[in-house]
Amino acid sequence: MTTLPPFTIWQDEFTAIRRDLHQYPELGFNEHRTAEKIAQYLEQWQIPIHRGLGGTGVVGILKGEAGPGPAVGLRADIDALPMPEINEFPHKSQHEGLMHACGHDGHTAMLLAAARYLSEHRDFPGTVYVIFQPAEEGLAGAKEMIEDGLFELFPMDAIFGLHNWPGLPAGHFGLRTGAIMASSSTFTITIQGKGAHGAMPNLGADPVMAAVHIAQGLQSIISRNLDPLDHAVLSVTQIHAGSADNVIPDHAELRGTVRTFSYETLDLIEQRMQAICELNAQSLGCSARLDFQRRYPPTINHADPTAFCAELLQDWRGPENVTYPVTPSMGAEDFSFMLEKVPGCYLFLGNGDGDHRTQGHGLGPCTLHNGSYDFNDELIPIGATYWVKLATSWLRAHSTIDA
C-alpha cells in the first residue's frame, strides 16, 4: 500500500500548491491564474506544454526514454463553483462567491505531482499526456478541448480520470465497468393558456392546472414506462406562473433535470415527456412546448481499461481497499465526452468523512458542492502514485518493444 517515496518528501510542497489553488478559485473558461500556475510548474519541471485548448486548458507532454510506444492521457479538472465558502481556515477562498467545493484543486495537485515524478523518471516507453481541463462544472470543457483538436494534436490509445469521493474511506478506490456516472439533461416546458379572472375560470384556459397535470404525469414515466431494473431520475425543480391571487395567468413554465445511465433510457424518457406535455395541455385547452437539452452523456467505462485499473489497484492497495464494482452515481461528469472518443476508465478515490479538515471548517458536512467541503491533502501522494503506476504500467503492458 506504500506510495512512491518522493511524494512523501513532496507532501508539504504539493499541499501548499493545492491550498493556493483553493484560495484563488476561478470559474469555467476563466481559470487564467490557475492555468498560468499549472503552466509555470510544468515548464519548471522541463515538461513541454500546449495551452489554449478549450480556452484555458493546458496539456503537458512527457516522452518516455525507453523507446517509442503507445500514448496515454491523464486528466484533471481545474475549475471551481459559483458558491460561497463558509470555512474560516487560512486557505479559504479569497474570491467572494467562488469556491473549490468539488476538489478540483486536489485533482490538479495530484496530477501535477505525478507529472513532476514522470519528468524525473522517464524509464517508460511511449508518451504520457497530462491534461488539465477547464469548465467541468456544467460548461462541458472536455467537449471544448475535443472540438479544439485535443485528440488530433495528441493521439491517445487510452485516457483515464478520477474524482475524489466523500463517504468512501480516505484512500479507498471505487470503479466499475460500464456506466459509473449518469447523463445530465435539462428541460423547460412552456405552457400557453388563456388568462382570465380567478373568479371566472370558465372564461380562460388555465396553464397552472396544466402545469400541475404535466408535473404529475412526468413522474409516471419512471414508475410505469421504465424497466423496474433500470435506473433514472426525473425531477421537476421549478414551476413559475402567475402574478396575482385573483388572476389566472396566460402562461406557465416548468423546469428540471433528467439523469440516466444509457442513451436508450434517455430516448424513452424524452419521447414520453413530449407526449405527456402535449396531451395534458391539450386536454385543458392549452398548448405546451418541451425544450429538452442533453448536457452531458453518461460516463461509460470501457471493459479492458477498467479491468486493468482494477487489477493494478488490487495488487497495490489490496482488495480490501478497492470496491469493484462500485455503486454508480446519478451525478454527471464531462469526462464522458472523452470516453466517447478514446477507451478508458474513470474512478472514485475516497476523500473520507471530513475528519481531515483543519480548525475553522464550516459546520456542514464535507460533501461535494457544500460550503464546508475541503479536499483531503493526505490523498495527494496516493492519487499521484496511482497516476504514475497506471501510466507506466499501461504503457509497458501495451508497448510492442521486446522485453
Buried (B, 14 or more C-beta within 10 A) or exposed (E): EEBBEBBEEBBEEBBEBBBBBBBBBBBBBBBEBBBEBBBEBBEEBEBEBBBEBBBBBBBBBBBBEBEEBBBBBBBBBBBBBEBEBBBEBEBBBEBEEBBBBBBBBBBBBBBBBBBBBBBEBBEBBBBBBBBBBBBBBBBBBBBBBBEBEBBEEBEBBBBBBBBBBBBBEBBBBBBBBBBBBBBBBBBBBBBBBBBBEBEEEEEBBBBBBBBBBBBEBBEEBBEEBBEEEEBBEBEBEEBEBBEEEEEBBBBBBBBBBBBBBBEEBBEBBBEBBBEBBBEBBEEBBBBBEBEBEBBBBBBBBBEEBBBBBBEBBBEBBEEEBBBBBBEBBBBBBBBBBBBBEBBBBBBBBBBBBBEBBEEEBBEEEBBBEBBBBBBBBBBBBBBBBBBBBBBBBBBBEBBEEEE
